[in-house]
Amino acid sequence: MYRTAGLLLGISVGVLTCGFDCFAQETPQAFTGARILPIEGEPIDKGTLVVSGGVVTAIGPVGKIEIPATARRIDVAGKVIIPGLICTHSHIGGIGGADGSGPIQPDIRIYDSLNVRDSGFRRAVAGGLTTLNIMPGSGHLLSGQTVYVKLRGSKTVEGLCIRDKEGRILGGMKMANGTNSQRSPPFPGTRSKSAALMRAELIRAREYRDKLATALKDPEKKPPRDLRMEGLVEVLEGRRIVHHHTHRHDDIMTVLRLSKEFGFRVVLHHVSEGWMVAEEIARAKVPCSIILVDSPGGKLEAINLVFKTGGILEKAGVLTAFHTDDWITDSRLFLRMAGLGVRGGMSREAGLKALTLAGAKMLDLDKRIGSLKAGKDADFVILDGDPLSVYTKVLETWVEGRKVFDRSNPEDLLHAVGGYGAGANQKPYHCCFGDGGEGK
């Protein structure tokens, strides 16, 4: 449903030297012998995963799945296969969203500033990530439109974007409250002013929507095109989900009030004090995307962030996913988030779901990604151990049937284990950098 028109032109970086794997989409492939964690369904101790044409065509126990005669068989005995990981909140790609001209800028599209050659994308696939919600920052009440991307390794942003069946690029709307957006005018100075500014803008958007509806019967009454209002009308109509940065319990309740008043769909992000109002969040039927950090520090608003948040939200019945907020948590360490969540009281099932299917549901992509089942995209990760173990490493990452990361490849290994400067986006070529003379 969401497949981009340029999918077959997207060539992953990890495939450039792969030889036979460059034809993975055309040739069926059968991964046999691994323990498979499909997320939807029980674990399969010795399973077979068959992929072809970019999708999963069959999954089940070894010996009970028919493997096409033309399939390439890959022995993954002793390994673990899980669905591709989904980060609902990332900032990789060298992005820049709204500027200092005002606190509410719904016309900003983050993909207009996305650098697909940013090394962050290589780090992400090294961590098993296959789908991201890339967002502008949280220094505004509304900092712009997010974009949902598949890490296909495309050399253009168009090749990364996920589209609907009409070809529209999919994404949400980033909003925030709390102290991040509080500063000198025209920005708000208090929490009350923050809510008032956002409420006034949503009222204007509702009026613009009503004028457009009236113009259907009387075209002469159609208002001038307003890019700011267009994005917010999509929010009001439920076609664009609000991804809302919020930490304190009182800020969380403010978001719930606004959502109820204007009827927009929302995912709460961070919710450091979400455990304090878990029942209220559950009653509102609002999902949460949370982050768990294992080191002190950060902003005062997050002082009450605890490992038990995920478990409390799960018990309350709140759909819960994890996110990296990369660089806050390096994308290569995303698997560890589930381990921390389970340590804090989440069930193992919910912890793994929070890395995969829960995030897919928050992006309206669960019909396509988030679990391993016939008909879904062939996005999966091959691990050398249990996904909740801190010792487990990502061996390979596959997106739509193509290998985009291979730990045995020295260049990919650099992105998996290197420090901050590993795999820099560009290399200097001038003679003074001692590059062997290429730049002379």
ZIDAFEN-V603615 format. One line per field, one symbol per residue. ss: DSSP state (2 for helix, 1 for strand, 0 for the rest). phi: phi as a letter, one per 20 degrees, with the letter a starting at -180 (. if undefined). psi: psi as a letter, one per 20 degrees, with the letter a starting at -180 (. if undefined). A space follows every 50 residues. Layout:
ss->???
phi->???
psi->???
//
This chain:
ss->00000022200022200022222000001111111110000001111111 11001111111000000000011110000111101111110000000000 00010000122220000002222222001111110000000111101111 00000022201010000010001111000000000000002222222222 22222222222222200022200000222222222200000111110022 22222222222200011111000222222222200011110000000002 22000000222222220001110000000022222222222220000222 22200022222200000000000000100111100000000001111110 0111110002222222200000000000002220000000
phi->.dfffegfefdfgfegdemgffdffedgccecnefddfmeofgdfcdccd camncfdabrfgnddfdgfefeececgndcdcfgfcdebccfomfbdfde freccfefdfffceefeffgffffffenfcccdecffdecfbdpeececd eenfecfgfefecefenffeadcecbbnfgeeafgeefdcfffgffffff ffffffffffffffffecgfeffgfcfffgffffffemecfeddfadfff fgfffffffffdmeebdednkgdfffcfffffffldfcddccddcfonff fefefcffggfffgffnefccdbelgegcggfdfgfgfffffgepffgff ffffecffffffdmdffdcobdbgnegedbcddeaffeefefdfebcccl mdfdbbffegfffgffcfegefmggcdfcfffemennfef
psi->hjpqhkgiiopqgiihkidhiikhhhpqpooqiqppnigorqqognrpop qqkjrphqpaqpijpppqhiqppookpirpprqpqpojnqjrjkqpcqaj iriomiipohiijpoijpihhhhghhjjphpqopqrakjqhojaprppqp mijqjqhhihppqaiijppqrbpprqabhgjoaqqjqqirhghghgghgh hhghhghgghhhghihhnhijpqqpohghghhhhghjjioppooppfqhh hghgghgggggikqqqppqflhkhhhkghhgghilprporppqkqraaqh hjhjpqhigggggghikppprqrhkpigpphijhhhghghghhjiqqggh ghhiiehghghhjkjiihriroqpirqmorpprjapiipiiqqpgqppol jppipohiphghhghhirahjplqhqpqjqhijljjihj.
//
